[in-house]
Amino acid sequence: MKIKKIVISLLLLAGGNNLYAADLVYRDFLRQNNANINRIEIGIDEARVIEIMGEDTSSVKDGAVGNPWRIERLDNKTIYHYLVKKHPPFTPLLENQAIPVLMQDGKVVGIGRHYLKNFRRKAQSVSNNNQTGKTLEERLKTLKELYDSKLITKEDYDNQKQKILDSI
């Protein structure tokens, strides 16, 4: 009887550890990305970035995540987003939990949110100049589409929306 209780206790503990192990795997994934992102330098090529960051995967409640978490192409740049921050439970993964690596012509030209924000600001400025013939409704719709596809942050969306509305 005593042995049976010990075996049941061990099985319960093992099951509990397996539930926790999935969380540890994701934490290790983030820890590894944090360490590897610091090895990326301006000027290295895309193949080297992929080699440094690896192509590992992990699991979260939303499903599998991998390296890179997301790839974005804007104008002549490719942006790889690598997850480095844990997200709160029951929330979707968001762009601010990742570090972007911006590439142009196959070479790293920027690392971090600052570079991405500046690039998006310039791209938005060019886009605004190209939209002078568009109606207010079309400009707001385009802005909303950029936000919904997570190409711009909520802050950028609100700022640009206010600029459009101020222009009338």
C-alpha positions, -999 to +999 in steps of 0.1 A: +000+000+000+028+024+009+047+016-023+015+022-043+012+057-028+048+064-036+044+053-072+012+074-077+030+104-061+060+100-085+036+097-115+018+129-104+051+147-100+064+135-133+032+148-150+035+181-132+071+184-143+061+177-179+036+205-178+063+228-165+089+215-189+070+230-219+073+264-202+110+259-196+115+250-232+099+283-243+120+301-217+151+284-230+141+294-265+138+331-255+170+329-235+188+315-265+174+342-288+185+369-264+220+355-263+222+350-301+208+384-310+238+400-293+261+382-318+245+398-348+264+428-363+257+454-389+269+443-423+267+405-419+247+386-445+213+370-442+227+334-442+250+342-413+220+357-393+200+325-399+230+305-388+235+325-356+199+326-346+192+290-356+159+276-368+147+264-335+110+261-326+090+261-293+054+259-283+031+284-268-007+283-262-012+297-297+008+269-313+043+265-325+067+295-328+100+294-346+130+315-357+123+339-371+089+344-355+078+366-384+093+379-417+082+412-430+090+427-464+087+465-468+100+483-498+135+469-504+141+457-468+134+423-452+127+423-415+132+392-394+115+394-360+130+372-332+111+366-300+130+375-269+103+384-243+078+361-227+042+371-233+016+373-205-007+343-202-038+342-224-025+370-247-014+367-283+023+372-292+030+408-301+056+425-320+071+443-289+081+409-276+105+405-305+137+422-317+137+431-354+167+426-376+165+448-407+182+437-439+187+454-472+204+438-502+210+407-480+230+425-454+220+436-418+215+474-417+198+477-383+190+457-352+162+467-327+130+485-325+146+520-329+158+511-364+124+496-373+105+526-360+127+550-380+123+529-411+085+528-407+084+565-401+103+571-434+082+546-452+050+563-439+063+597-449+069+584-484+035+567-484+018+600-472+035+618-501+021+593-525-014+595-510-020+631-517-046+622-543-064+598-520-096+607-501-096+610-463-115+577-461-090+559-483-060+572-462-077+561-430-085+527-444-049+522-456-037+532-422-061+508-405-050+480-428-013+486-418-022+485-381-044+454-385-016+435-403+007+446-374+030+465-397+027+495-375+023+498-337-008+512-319+012+543-311+022+548-348-014+542-358-028+568-334-002+594-344-008+589-381-045+589-377-044+622-358-022+637-385-047+626-412-076+641-392-056+673-385-051+677-422-088+684-429 
